Each structure stands twice: as structure tokens, then as C-alpha cells.
Amino acid sequence: MQGSNLDLTPIWISLKTASITIVITFILGLLTAWWIYSRKSEALKMIFDGIFTLPMVLPPTVAGFFLLMIFGVNQPIGKFFMNVFGVRIAFSFSATVIAAVVISFPLMYRNSRGAFEQVDTDLVYAARTLGMSEWNIFLKVLIPNALPGIISGGVLAFARGLGEFGATAMLAGNIIGKTRTLPVAVYSEVMSGDMESAAFYVWVIIGICFIAVILLNLYQLYVRKKRSF
């Protein structure tokens, strides 16, 4: 690895992708988890839960294939964005965000839903008895009591979005300075035989994810200490 020749753009692209992704994923995952939690029909819950969880259990390349079939330049939705807005989604930076959102969404959704289900139902019933709307119950009862689980889901979703490779490679490709994220850069450098550069990118990913997990552990420790008083 020649220090002056090392491409640092994958770090910026990955951090930018993960930052945008976690905002989208956090909001969508939280609202979706609340919507599923609020449903009365168990059959409906199981069906939609399977749909929302599917990206987590499918190989990322399979998810990327379906995304390419949706947003590809020759596909109806891809053509629509190109013809109406002049925006090409496939093989653009937007594609890295879309791929990361799809793959990281199930982690945020499932952690949030699990956290909601751990909230004492008596609190919810009491809030309804007091005349609170479902939206206020969501904001003032469910979220505060489920916050540790929600934060955990957010951190895991961030790390998953940062490390996404398969779907990103399929939908966004490997364009230097545009769609080459850290995981894609690792693969590219290994394929080209530059193991030193690949190792550098690997350690950057490990460092960022490790810091995220440490911060999560510190937060959970803070919550446990606060609840013990």
C-alpha cells in the first residue's frame, strides 16, 4: 500500500451512506414495529412480520437482485425515475442507501417490536383509560419504556448498514469515488491482490463497529444503574 495512493473515499461514502441509512431505517423500523404491535389479527402480524424480516434471512445478493429488478434502468420504476425526474437510481449513491436500508431495516424493526412487546400492557391500558390517543401512547408510553431496545436496534442497524456488501454490489456496483463503500473496497482490493489496502479498510470497519458497540454497552450500563436507584 502506497500511503499517497490509498483511496480514502470508501470511508466517506460508507459513513455518509450509514448516516443517511440509519435516519431512514430508524424512523421506518420504529413506525413499522408500532404498526405491527398495534394489530389485533395474529395472522396479519405473522404475514407482515415474515415480509419485513425476509431481507434479514435472504442472502444479500438475492435481495440485491430483487432491488435491481425494481430500480434497474430498464425496469418500470427505474425508467419512471429516469424519465420523470431525470434520476438514475441504479449504480448511483442513492443505490447504496437503498440497499443499506433494505438490509438493515429488519434489525431495527425486530428490536423495536420486541422492545414494545416487553412494555407492561397495564401502562398502555391505563393510558387509554385516561383518554390518551394511540399516537400519544406511542410517544409518551411505548417509546420511553422501550427506549433501550430501540437504541440497541438503531446501533445494530447502523453497523449492518455500514457493513452491507451483497445488495450494494448488485444495485450500486463498484464505482470509485461514487458507490465504492468500505466492504466493496475490501473485496476489490483482495481481488486485485492489494492485501495491505484491504486490511486497512477492514480495520476501519472493525474500529467503527467496535466503537458503536462500546457506546451501546455504555448506554445499557447507564440504564441498568439508573433503574437500580
ABEGO torsion letter per residue (X at the ends): XBAAABBAAAAAAAAAAAAAAAAAAAAAAAAAAAAAAABABAAAAAAAAAAAAAAAABBAAAAAAAAAAAABAABAAAAAAAAAAGBBABGBAAAAAAAAAAAAAAAAAAAAAAAAAABBAAAAAAAAAAGBBAAAAAAAAAAAAAAAAAAAAAAAAAAAAAABAAAAAAAAEBBBGAABBAAAAAAAAAAAGBAAAAAAAAAAAAAAAAAAAAAAAAAAAAAAAAAAX
